[in-house]
Amino acid sequence: MPEAKRSDWKTQEMPEKNESFPLEMDLTPQEFARLRQGHIPREMEDKWFRFFEDGVFYIFRSWTGFCIYQIPVSPEGAIRGGIVNRDPDQYKETDPGRDGVMAEYLISCQIERPQTKDLIMEYLRWGKEKK
């Protein structure tokens, strides 16, 4: 299967209004290979378009094409933080910690790590605790 690339989907650049968020992951060589494959949505329920380019894993909302996350990845597969969209017209989340959990969830789905259910449950609990 060919790797997803920017031109596979209609996308918009990360807005100037953005911020860093915490995230720490170390990928195995096999996981890094899966990350570089990216993901092209196949149906309406699939909400994320993802691709890897020039050392950065990009995550976009598939319906709008808004760039939500940019996650630098070292050549060894180390992830040490990311950048998140903070334009309130494009993305409503404001908690960097919660963004870290969602980004880890999306990466874990991409690389097929088994704990994705635990991460989404943590994300959902985090949202309830803040209300």
N, C-alpha and C positions, 0 to 999 in steps of 0.2 A: 504494500500500500504506500503510495507516495506521501511525503511529508506535507502537512498543511502549510500554506504560505499566505502572506498578507493579501495577495491578489485573489485569494479564494473567496473572499467575503467583502462586503461593503463595510468599511470601518472608518472611524474618526480618530484622530490623534488624541493622546492624553491632554486634557486641558491644562492651562497654566495653574489653575487652582487644584493643587494636589498636595499630598504629604507622605512622608515615610511611615511605615508600619513595621512592627516586629514580626519576624518569621525566621526560624532556624531549622533547616533540614539538610541532611546529607544523603545524596542519591548514590545508589550502586551504579556501576556502568550500565547494567541492563535497564534500570529505572531511567537513567539519563537518556538512553536510546529511545525509550517510550515517550519521555517528555518531548524530545525533539520531533516526534511524529506529529504532535499537535492534534487538533480535533476539529472537524468540520461538522456542524449540526446536520442531521438527516431528517428531523421532523420538528414540528412547531413546539413540542414540549421540551426540546433540547435548547436550553437557554444560553449556552456558552460556546463561543468560537475561540479556539486557542491555537497559537503557533509559536515557534521558537525562531528567533532571528538575531544574529550578531550578539550572542551571549545573553539574550533577554527572552524570558517566557512571557508572552502577552496574553491577556485574558480579556475578551470583549463580550458584552451582552449581544446575543445573536439578533434579537429583534430590532435593536436601535443602532448597533454598530459602535456604541460608546466603549472606549477603552476604560476598563475598571481597574485592572492591575497590570503593573509591569514588574517582573521579578527577575533581577539579575542572577545568573547562575555561573559559577566559576567553571573553568574547563575540567576541574576535578569533580564537579557535581555538587558543590557546596552552595547553599542558599542562605544568605544572611540579611534578611529584610527585603522590603519591596516598596513600591510607590503605589498609592491608591488615589483614584479620582475623588476630588472633593467639591466638584461643581454640583450644587444642590439641584440643579435642573436636570442633571444626568444620573446622579447617584445619591441616595438619601442616607446611607450609613455614615455615622460620624465617629464611631469608636474604633481606634486603630487596633486594639486588642481583638475585637470581634472580626475585623478585616483579616487579621493574621490567621484566625481559625478558619474563616471561609476560604482564604487563599490556600491554606494547607489542605483543606478538604478537596478543592478543585484539582490541586496538584496530585494528591493521593489517588483521586479517581483516575486521572490521566495515566499515572504510572502503575496503577492496579495494586496499590497497597491495601491490605485487608481491613484496616481500621476506619474506613470511611464512614461507617454508620456511627461510630463513637464520636467522630469529629462533627458530623452534622447535628448530633444530639447536643454536643457541647455548644455549638453555635446557637441552637434554639434555646437552650437553657440560659445562655448569656443574655439573649434578648429579653427574656422574661424577667431576669434579675434586675435589669436596668430600668424596667418600667415602674 
